[in-house]
């Protein structure tokens, strides 16, 4: 964007800010806004404050903004005619109207500074953002999703692939869970209160131009949701890390995208692909941070099919609301690893016996092995009974040396699967559990490859 157009933009902004600043202090342009504050007890309290009604302010100033920005707008579209059509940023796009680009630049000024006070340095920074938008072939963006039920003492937790878990400040919590009465919409996640943490990352995507919106095939071909899909994959992998690390219902239900710099259209919010996340609590303790870092590195690297199946089943089991479903998921996950080395002929034999015996080899003393054998055998029987449609009316069910409710039995199943995953995850690339000889050696407590 040449210097003449930049100058026109700067002057248009400087002319408009005093007008908007006057409206900002006018009591006719305020509305109730739900604001959340964190109290000393760590609980959250919401209250309504009077805040500027931006939609009303921009509506009142619309004619003046068009007049102030007319020269810039004319020169911009004359020099950059490609922006008169459709600008597609992969799955994110807009139809750029000539009469509203200047207003969108002013909106960006408010988003960045939350003021309309004239400041030359601030205006220059916004002009630079517009210049970069025009000159750069790509757009950088961030994506974030609220973590449901998550708690930790730290403010930030770094994960692989440049993801991070971050505590929201009061203003950000209010943006998620509050807002004006006219703009605010109830999110399903709010049903269970304030969610204080987000998981977020960044991406970059190319700008693509389409001259006409009438060619559906052209639009369908160009608009790609690669960025959305990739973001979901990263978020789902991070959730997989958390669910396989420890017990607790955790997940997300929406992904919010926004540009990191000026872009004349919001990227939008998209639904996730996860199952329903029940109410509960997932607390990451300070002394667990290091172990989670190591676990996350392994999960993000894991690509072996049996391990992926086991982790996926454990992740699903952690958010099941029926204990029967948790048991089925967990035992299938256990089978994925414990019976991975069986050939077609072996699978005709006693699967339950092999399943239980293999599980017992993960433990050391004879007594521990015997107890583990019995526990696995009873869990396998429970899964089979559920799969075959048996009714469960008893108060207690045997799981090894214990008699448990069906809910507690389901917890034993997920604990057993987590034990197996964490045992084999560091060596998942070699997938020794897929080698029959590995289990034969384990029966006799021989080191790997000791038997000939």
ROPA-34136 format. One record per residue (C-alpha): y, z negated, x. Coordinates in Angstrom, 1 decimal. Last residue first. Layout:
// residues N
+--------+--------+--------+
:     c2 :     c3 :     c1 :
+--------+--------+--------+
:      Y :      Z :      X :
...
+--------+--------+--------+
***
This chain:
// residues 452
+--------+--------+--------+
:     c2 :     c3 :     c1 :
+--------+--------+--------+
:  -68.0 :  -21.7 :   15.8 :
:  -66.3 :  -24.9 :   14.6 :
:  -63.3 :  -26.1 :   16.5 :
:  -60.9 :  -23.5 :   15.0 :
:  -58.7 :  -26.2 :   13.6 :
:  -59.6 :  -29.7 :   14.6 :
:  -62.7 :  -31.2 :   13.0 :
:  -62.5 :  -33.8 :   10.2 :
:  -66.0 :  -32.9 :    9.0 :
:  -64.8 :  -31.5 :    5.6 :
:  -61.7 :  -30.2 :    7.3 :
:  -63.8 :  -27.8 :    9.4 :
:  -65.3 :  -26.3 :    6.3 :
:  -61.9 :  -26.1 :    4.7 :
:  -60.5 :  -24.1 :    7.6 :
:  -63.6 :  -21.9 :    7.7 :
:  -62.8 :  -20.6 :    4.3 :
:  -59.4 :  -19.3 :    5.5 :
:  -56.8 :  -19.1 :    2.8 :
:  -55.7 :  -22.7 :    3.5 :
:  -54.8 :  -21.5 :    6.9 :
:  -51.8 :  -19.7 :    5.5 :
:  -50.3 :  -18.8 :    8.9 :
:  -46.8 :  -18.5 :    7.4 :
:  -47.3 :  -21.6 :    5.3 :
:  -47.6 :  -23.8 :    8.4 :
:  -44.7 :  -26.2 :    7.6 :
:  -45.5 :  -25.9 :    3.9 :
:  -49.1 :  -27.1 :    4.1 :
:  -48.7 :  -30.8 :    3.7 :
:  -45.5 :  -30.7 :    1.7 :
:  -47.1 :  -28.4 :   -0.8 :
:  -50.3 :  -30.5 :   -1.1 :
:  -48.3 :  -33.8 :   -1.6 :
:  -46.1 :  -32.1 :   -4.2 :
:  -49.2 :  -30.9 :   -6.1 :
:  -50.6 :  -34.5 :   -6.1 :
:  -47.2 :  -35.9 :   -7.2 :
:  -47.0 :  -33.3 :  -10.0 :
:  -50.5 :  -34.3 :  -11.2 :
:  -49.8 :  -38.1 :  -11.0 :
:  -46.7 :  -37.5 :  -13.1 :
:  -48.8 :  -35.8 :  -15.7 :
:  -51.1 :  -38.8 :  -15.8 :
:  -48.1 :  -41.0 :  -16.3 :
:  -47.2 :  -39.0 :  -19.4 :
:  -50.8 :  -38.9 :  -20.7 :
:  -51.0 :  -42.7 :  -20.4 :
:  -52.9 :  -44.0 :  -17.5 :
:  -56.2 :  -45.6 :  -16.5 :
:  -56.3 :  -45.8 :  -12.7 :
:  -59.1 :  -45.5 :  -10.0 :
:  -59.1 :  -41.7 :  -10.2 :
:  -57.2 :  -40.5 :  -13.2 :
:  -58.7 :  -42.0 :  -16.4 :
:  -56.9 :  -41.5 :  -19.6 :
:  -55.2 :  -44.1 :  -21.8 :
:  -53.7 :  -44.3 :  -25.3 :
:  -56.1 :  -41.9 :  -26.8 :
:  -55.1 :  -39.2 :  -29.2 :
:  -55.2 :  -36.1 :  -27.0 :
:  -56.6 :  -33.1 :  -28.9 :
:  -58.7 :  -30.6 :  -27.0 :
:  -57.4 :  -27.0 :  -27.1 :
:  -59.4 :  -25.5 :  -24.2 :
:  -56.5 :  -25.4 :  -21.8 :
:  -55.8 :  -29.1 :  -22.5 :
:  -59.4 :  -30.0 :  -21.8 :
:  -59.4 :  -27.9 :  -18.6 :
:  -56.2 :  -29.5 :  -17.4 :
:  -57.6 :  -33.0 :  -18.0 :
:  -60.9 :  -32.2 :  -16.2 :
:  -58.9 :  -30.9 :  -13.2 :
:  -56.8 :  -34.0 :  -13.2 :
:  -60.0 :  -36.1 :  -13.3 :
:  -61.5 :  -34.3 :  -10.3 :
:  -58.3 :  -34.5 :   -8.3 :
:  -58.1 :  -38.3 :   -8.8 :
:  -61.8 :  -38.8 :   -8.0 :
:  -61.5 :  -36.8 :   -4.7 :
:  -58.3 :  -38.6 :   -3.8 :
:  -60.0 :  -42.0 :   -4.3 :
:  -62.9 :  -40.9 :   -2.1 :
:  -60.6 :  -39.5 :    0.6 :
:  -58.5 :  -42.7 :    0.7 :
:  -61.6 :  -44.8 :    1.0 :
:  -63.0 :  -42.7 :    3.8 :
:  -59.7 :  -42.9 :    5.7 :
:  -57.6 :  -39.9 :    6.4 :
:  -56.3 :  -37.9 :    3.5 :
:  -55.7 :  -34.1 :    3.1 :
:  -59.5 :  -33.6 :    3.1 :
:  -59.6 :  -35.2 :   -0.4 :
:  -57.9 :  -32.2 :   -1.9 :
:  -60.5 :  -29.8 :   -0.6 :
:  -63.3 :  -32.0 :   -2.2 :
:  -61.6 :  -32.1 :   -5.5 :
:  -61.1 :  -28.3 :   -5.8 :
:  -64.5 :  -27.6 :   -4.3 :
:  -66.1 :  -29.9 :   -6.9 :
:  -64.0 :  -28.5 :   -9.7 :
:  -64.8 :  -24.9 :   -8.7 :
:  -68.6 :  -25.4 :   -8.9 :
:  -69.8 :  -21.9 :   -7.8 :
:  -69.0 :  -18.5 :   -9.2 :
:  -65.7 :  -18.6 :   -7.3 :
:  -67.6 :  -18.5 :   -4.0 :
:  -68.9 :  -15.0 :   -4.7 :
:  -65.4 :  -13.7 :   -5.3 :
:  -64.0 :  -15.3 :   -2.2 :
:  -62.5 :  -18.8 :   -2.0 :
:  -59.8 :  -19.4 :    0.5 :
:  -57.0 :  -20.0 :   -2.0 :
:  -58.9 :  -22.7 :   -3.8 :
:  -56.8 :  -25.7 :   -2.7 :
:  -53.6 :  -23.7 :   -2.5 :
:  -53.3 :  -21.9 :   -5.8 :
:  -55.6 :  -24.5 :   -7.4 :
:  -52.9 :  -27.2 :   -6.9 :
:  -50.3 :  -25.0 :   -8.6 :
:  -52.7 :  -24.5 :  -11.5 :
:  -53.1 :  -28.3 :  -11.6 :
:  -49.4 :  -28.8 :  -11.7 :
:  -48.6 :  -26.3 :  -14.4 :
:  -51.4 :  -27.5 :  -16.7 :
:  -50.5 :  -31.2 :  -16.2 :
:  -46.8 :  -30.6 :  -16.9 :
:  -47.7 :  -28.6 :  -20.0 :
:  -49.8 :  -31.5 :  -21.3 :
:  -47.0 :  -34.0 :  -20.5 :
:  -44.6 :  -32.1 :  -22.9 :
:  -40.9 :  -31.9 :  -21.9 :
:  -41.5 :  -29.6 :  -18.9 :
:  -38.7 :  -29.7 :  -16.3 :
:  -40.7 :  -30.8 :  -13.3 :
:  -43.7 :  -28.7 :  -14.2 :
:  -41.7 :  -25.5 :  -13.8 :
:  -40.7 :  -26.4 :  -10.2 :
:  -44.3 :  -27.5 :   -9.5 :
:  -45.6 :  -24.2 :  -10.8 :
:  -43.1 :  -22.2 :   -8.7 :
:  -44.0 :  -24.1 :   -5.6 :
:  -47.7 :  -23.5 :   -6.0 :
:  -47.2 :  -19.8 :   -6.7 :
:  -44.9 :  -19.3 :   -3.7 :
:  -47.5 :  -21.1 :   -1.5 :
:  -50.2 :  -18.8 :   -2.8 :
:  -48.0 :  -15.7 :   -2.3 :
:  -46.8 :  -16.4 :    1.3 :
:  -43.0 :  -15.9 :    1.4 :
:  -41.8 :  -19.2 :    2.7 :
:  -38.5 :  -18.9 :    4.7 :
:  -36.2 :  -20.4 :    2.0 :
:  -38.8 :  -23.2 :    1.3 :
:  -39.1 :  -24.1 :    5.0 :
:  -35.4 :  -24.4 :    5.6 :
:  -35.1 :  -26.4 :    2.4 :
:  -37.7 :  -28.9 :    3.5 :
:  -35.9 :  -29.5 :    6.8 :
:  -32.6 :  -30.1 :    5.1 :
:  -34.3 :  -32.3 :    2.5 :
:  -35.7 :  -34.5 :    5.2 :
:  -32.3 :  -34.9 :    6.8 :
:  -30.7 :  -35.8 :    3.4 :
:  -33.3 :  -38.3 :    2.2 :
:  -31.7 :  -41.4 :    3.8 :
:  -28.5 :  -40.7 :    1.8 :
:  -30.4 :  -40.7 :   -1.5 :
:  -30.6 :  -37.6 :   -3.7 :
:  -30.6 :  -38.7 :   -7.3 :
:  -32.0 :  -36.4 :  -10.1 :
:  -31.5 :  -38.0 :  -13.5 :
:  -32.5 :  -37.1 :  -16.9 :
:  -31.7 :  -34.8 :  -19.9 :
:  -34.0 :  -31.8 :  -20.2 :
:  -33.4 :  -28.5 :  -18.5 :
:  -34.5 :  -25.6 :  -20.7 :
:  -36.1 :  -22.8 :  -18.6 :
:  -34.2 :  -20.9 :  -16.0 :
:  -32.9 :  -17.3 :  -16.0 :
:  -29.2 :  -18.1 :  -15.8 :
:  -26.5 :  -17.1 :  -18.1 :
:  -23.5 :  -15.2 :  -16.9 :
:  -19.8 :  -16.1 :  -16.5 :
:  -17.1 :  -13.6 :  -15.8 :
:  -15.6 :  -11.6 :  -13.0 :
:  -12.1 :  -12.2 :  -14.1 :
:   -9.8 :   -9.2 :  -13.9 :
:   -6.9 :   -8.0 :  -11.8 :
:   -8.4 :   -9.0 :   -8.4 :
:   -6.3 :  -11.1 :   -6.1 :
:   -8.4 :  -13.2 :   -3.7 :
:  -11.6 :  -15.2 :   -3.7 :
:  -12.8 :  -13.3 :   -6.8 :
:  -14.6 :  -15.4 :   -9.5 :
:  -18.2 :  -15.7 :  -10.7 :
:  -19.6 :  -18.5 :  -12.8 :
:  -23.4 :  -18.8 :  -13.1 :
:  -24.7 :  -20.6 :  -16.2 :
:  -27.7 :  -22.9 :  -17.0 :
:  -28.4 :  -25.0 :  -13.9 :
:  -31.3 :  -27.1 :  -12.8 :
:  -32.6 :  -30.6 :  -12.2 :
:  -35.2 :  -32.7 :  -13.9 :
:  -36.5 :  -35.3 :  -11.4 :
:  -39.2 :  -35.7 :   -8.8 :
:  -38.7 :  -34.9 :   -5.2 :
:  -38.7 :  -32.1 :   -2.6 :
:  -40.4 :  -29.4 :   -4.8 :
:  -37.6 :  -29.7 :   -7.4 :
:  -34.8 :  -29.6 :   -4.9 :
:  -36.0 :  -26.7 :   -2.9 :
:  -36.9 :  -24.7 :   -6.0 :
:  -33.3 :  -25.3 :   -7.2 :
:  -32.1 :  -23.7 :   -4.0 :
:  -34.4 :  -20.8 :   -4.4 :
:  -33.2 :  -20.3 :   -8.0 :
:  -29.6 :  -20.3 :   -6.7 :
:  -30.3 :  -17.7 :   -4.1 :
:  -32.3 :  -15.5 :   -6.5 :
:  -29.6 :  -15.8 :   -9.1 :
:  -26.9 :  -14.7 :   -6.7 :
:  -29.0 :  -11.7 :   -5.7 :
:  -29.4 :  -10.7 :   -9.3 :
:  -25.7 :  -11.1 :  -10.1 :
:  -24.7 :   -9.1 :   -7.0 :
:  -27.3 :   -6.4 :   -7.7 :
:  -26.0 :   -6.1 :  -11.3 :
:  -25.2 :   -2.5 :  -10.9 :
:  -22.5 :   -0.5 :  -12.7 :
:  -22.6 :    2.9 :  -11.2 :
:  -25.6 :    4.4 :  -13.0 :
:  -24.8 :    2.9 :  -16.3 :
:  -21.2 :    4.0 :  -16.0 :
:  -22.3 :    7.6 :  -15.2 :
:  -24.8 :    7.6 :  -18.0 :
:  -22.3 :    6.4 :  -20.5 :
:  -19.8 :    9.1 :  -19.7 :
:  -16.9 :    8.2 :  -22.1 :
:  -15.5 :    5.5 :  -19.7 :
:  -13.7 :    8.1 :  -17.7 :
:  -12.3 :    8.2 :  -14.2 :
:  -14.8 :    5.8 :  -12.6 :
:  -13.9 :    4.1 :   -9.3 :
:  -16.2 :    1.9 :   -7.2 :
:  -15.1 :   -1.1 :   -5.3 :
:  -17.8 :   -2.6 :   -3.0 :
:  -19.2 :   -6.1 :   -3.1 :
:  -19.0 :   -9.3 :   -1.1 :
:  -20.7 :  -12.6 :   -1.6 :
:  -20.1 :  -16.3 :   -1.5 :
:  -22.0 :  -19.5 :   -2.4 :
:  -22.1 :  -22.4 :   -4.8 :
:  -24.1 :  -25.3 :   -6.1 :
:  -21.9 :  -27.5 :   -8.3 :
:  -21.7 :  -31.3 :   -8.7 :
:  -20.1 :  -33.6 :  -11.2 :
:  -22.0 :  -32.8 :  -14.4 :
:  -20.2 :  -34.8 :  -17.2 :
:  -22.1 :  -35.6 :  -20.3 :
:  -25.5 :  -34.6 :  -21.8 :
:  -24.2 :  -32.3 :  -24.5 :
:  -21.8 :  -30.8 :  -21.9 :
:  -24.5 :  -28.5 :  -20.6 :
:  -24.4 :  -26.6 :  -23.9 :
:  -20.8 :  -25.6 :  -23.1 :
:  -18.2 :  -26.3 :  -25.8 :
:  -15.4 :  -23.8 :  -25.8 :
:  -11.9 :  -24.6 :  -24.7 :
:   -9.2 :  -21.9 :  -25.1 :
:   -7.3 :  -23.1 :  -28.2 :
:   -7.9 :  -26.8 :  -27.7 :
:   -6.9 :  -26.5 :  -24.1 :
:   -9.3 :  -27.4 :  -21.3 :
:  -12.1 :  -29.9 :  -20.7 :
:  -15.6 :  -29.8 :  -19.3 :
:  -15.5 :  -27.1 :  -16.7 :
:  -11.8 :  -27.0 :  -16.0 :
:  -11.6 :  -30.8 :  -16.3 :
:  -14.3 :  -31.2 :  -13.7 :
:  -12.4 :  -28.9 :  -11.4 :
:   -9.2 :  -31.0 :  -11.8 :
:  -11.1 :  -34.2 :  -11.3 :
:  -12.7 :  -33.0 :   -8.0 :
:  -16.1 :  -31.4 :   -8.0 :
:  -18.8 :  -32.7 :   -5.6 :
:  -20.3 :  -29.9 :   -3.6 :
:  -23.8 :  -28.4 :   -3.1 :
:  -23.7 :  -25.6 :   -0.5 :
:  -25.2 :  -22.2 :    0.0 :
:  -24.6 :  -20.3 :    3.2 :
:  -28.1 :  -18.8 :    3.1 :
:  -29.6 :  -22.3 :    3.9 :
:  -28.2 :  -25.5 :    2.3 :
:  -25.2 :  -27.6 :    3.2 :
:  -24.6 :  -30.8 :    1.2 :
:  -21.1 :  -31.9 :    0.4 :
:  -19.5 :  -35.0 :   -1.2 :
:  -22.2 :  -37.5 :   -0.2 :
:  -23.3 :  -40.3 :   -2.5 :
:  -25.7 :  -38.2 :   -4.5 :
:  -26.3 :  -37.3 :   -8.1 :
:  -27.7 :  -34.2 :  -10.0 :
:  -28.4 :  -34.2 :  -13.8 :
:  -27.4 :  -30.6 :  -14.2 :
:  -26.1 :  -28.8 :  -11.2 :
:  -23.1 :  -26.7 :  -12.3 :
:  -23.3 :  -23.2 :  -11.1 :
:  -21.1 :  -21.4 :   -8.6 :
:  -20.4 :  -17.9 :   -7.4 :
:  -17.7 :  -16.8 :   -4.9 :
:  -16.2 :  -13.4 :   -4.5 :
:  -15.1 :  -11.0 :   -1.8 :
:  -14.0 :   -7.5 :   -2.9 :
:  -14.7 :   -4.4 :   -0.8 :
:  -13.0 :   -1.2 :    0.1 :
:   -9.9 :   -3.0 :    1.4 :
:   -6.5 :   -1.4 :    1.1 :
:   -5.6 :   -2.1 :   -2.6 :
:   -7.0 :   -5.6 :   -2.7 :
:   -5.6 :   -6.4 :    0.7 :
:   -2.1 :   -5.3 :   -0.4 :
:   -2.4 :   -7.4 :   -3.6 :
:   -3.4 :  -10.5 :   -1.5 :
:   -0.5 :   -9.8 :    0.9 :
:    1.9 :   -9.8 :   -2.1 :
:    0.5 :  -13.2 :   -3.1 :
:    1.1 :  -14.6 :    0.4 :
:    4.6 :  -13.1 :    0.4 :
:    5.4 :  -14.9 :   -2.9 :
:    4.2 :  -18.2 :   -1.5 :
:    6.4 :  -17.7 :    1.6 :
:    9.4 :  -16.8 :   -0.5 :
:    9.1 :  -19.8 :   -2.8 :
:   10.4 :  -19.6 :   -6.3 :
:    8.9 :  -22.3 :   -8.5 :
:    6.4 :  -20.9 :  -11.0 :
:    3.9 :  -23.6 :  -10.3 :
:    0.1 :  -24.0 :  -10.3 :
:    0.0 :  -22.6 :   -6.7 :
:   -3.1 :  -20.3 :   -6.6 :
:   -3.8 :  -19.8 :  -10.3 :
:   -0.1 :  -19.6 :  -11.1 :
:    0.5 :  -16.8 :   -8.5 :
:   -2.7 :  -15.1 :   -9.8 :
:   -1.2 :  -15.0 :  -13.3 :
:    1.9 :  -13.4 :  -11.8 :
:   -0.3 :  -10.7 :  -10.3 :
:   -2.0 :  -10.2 :  -13.7 :
:    1.4 :   -9.8 :  -15.3 :
:    2.1 :   -7.0 :  -12.8 :
:   -1.1 :   -5.2 :  -13.6 :
:   -0.4 :   -5.4 :  -17.4 :
:    1.5 :   -2.2 :  -18.3 :
:   -0.6 :    0.2 :  -16.3 :
:   -3.8 :   -0.9 :  -18.0 :
:   -6.7 :   -1.4 :  -15.5 :
:  -10.1 :   -1.2 :  -17.3 :
:  -12.1 :   -3.8 :  -15.7 :
:  -15.3 :   -4.4 :  -13.7 :
:  -17.9 :   -6.8 :  -12.4 :
:  -21.5 :   -5.6 :  -12.2 :
:  -20.8 :   -3.6 :   -9.1 :
:  -17.1 :   -3.9 :   -8.7 :
:  -16.1 :   -1.2 :  -11.1 :
:  -12.5 :    0.0 :  -11.4 :
:  -12.1 :    2.2 :  -14.5 :
:   -9.2 :    4.6 :  -14.6 :
:   -5.5 :    4.3 :  -13.8 :
:   -6.4 :    2.7 :  -10.5 :
:   -7.3 :    6.1 :   -8.9 :
:   -3.6 :    7.1 :   -9.3 :
:   -2.6 :    4.9 :   -6.3 :
:    0.8 :    6.3 :   -5.3 :
:    2.1 :    7.1 :   -8.8 :
:    0.3 :    4.1 :  -10.1 :
:    2.1 :    1.7 :   -7.7 :
:    5.5 :    3.4 :   -8.0 :
:    5.5 :    3.1 :  -11.8 :
:    4.2 :   -0.5 :  -11.7 :
:    6.7 :   -1.6 :   -9.0 :
:    9.6 :   -0.1 :  -11.0 :
:    8.4 :   -1.6 :  -14.3 :
:    7.7 :   -5.1 :  -13.0 :
:   11.0 :   -6.7 :  -14.1 :
:   11.0 :   -4.9 :  -17.4 :
:    7.4 :   -5.6 :  -18.1 :
:    7.9 :   -9.2 :  -17.2 :
:   10.9 :   -9.4 :  -19.5 :
:    9.0 :   -8.0 :  -22.4 :
:    6.1 :  -10.3 :  -21.9 :
:    8.1 :  -13.6 :  -21.4 :
:    7.2 :  -15.1 :  -24.7 :
:    3.6 :  -13.9 :  -24.5 :
:    3.3 :  -15.2 :  -21.0 :
:    4.5 :  -18.6 :  -22.0 :
:    2.3 :  -18.7 :  -25.1 :
:   -0.8 :  -17.8 :  -23.1 :
:    0.2 :  -20.3 :  -20.4 :
:    0.4 :  -23.2 :  -22.7 :
:    1.8 :  -25.8 :  -20.3 :
:    0.2 :  -29.2 :  -20.4 :
:    0.4 :  -32.1 :  -22.8 :
:   -2.5 :  -34.5 :  -22.0 :
:   -5.6 :  -35.3 :  -24.0 :
:   -8.0 :  -37.9 :  -22.7 :
:  -11.5 :  -37.9 :  -21.1 :
:  -13.1 :  -40.9 :  -19.3 :
:  -15.7 :  -40.5 :  -16.6 :
:  -17.9 :  -43.3 :  -15.3 :
:  -17.9 :  -44.2 :  -11.6 :
:  -17.0 :  -47.8 :  -12.5 :
:  -13.7 :  -47.3 :  -10.8 :
:  -12.8 :  -44.6 :  -13.2 :
:  -13.1 :  -40.8 :  -12.9 :
:  -10.6 :  -38.9 :  -14.9 :
:  -11.2 :  -36.0 :  -17.3 :
:   -8.4 :  -34.0 :  -18.9 :
:   -8.5 :  -32.3 :  -22.3 :
:   -5.4 :  -30.3 :  -22.8 :
:   -3.1 :  -30.6 :  -25.8 :
:   -0.5 :  -27.8 :  -25.9 :
:    2.9 :  -26.9 :  -24.4 :
:    5.2 :  -24.0 :  -24.9 :
:    7.7 :  -25.4 :  -27.5 :
:    8.3 :  -28.3 :  -25.2 :
:   10.1 :  -26.0 :  -22.8 :
:    9.6 :  -27.0 :  -19.1 :
:    7.4 :  -24.0 :  -18.3 :
:    9.6 :  -21.7 :  -20.2 :
:   12.3 :  -22.3 :  -17.5 :
:    9.8 :  -21.7 :  -14.7 :
:    8.7 :  -18.5 :  -16.3 :
:   12.2 :  -17.1 :  -16.2 :
:   12.8 :  -18.4 :  -12.7 :
:    9.5 :  -16.8 :  -11.5 :
:   10.3 :  -13.3 :  -12.9 :
:   13.0 :  -12.1 :  -10.5 :
:   11.1 :  -13.3 :   -7.4 :
:    8.0 :  -11.6 :   -8.6 :
:    9.8 :   -8.3 :   -9.2 :
:   11.5 :   -8.5 :   -5.8 :
:    8.2 :   -9.0 :   -4.1 :
:    6.6 :   -6.1 :   -6.0 :
:    9.4 :   -3.7 :   -5.2 :
:    9.2 :   -4.7 :   -1.5 :
:    5.4 :   -4.1 :   -1.4 :
:    5.9 :   -0.7 :   -3.0 :
:    8.4 :    0.2 :   -0.3 :
:    6.2 :   -1.2 :    2.4 :
:    3.2 :    1.1 :    1.6 :
:    0.0 :    0.0 :    0.0 :
+--------+--------+--------+
***
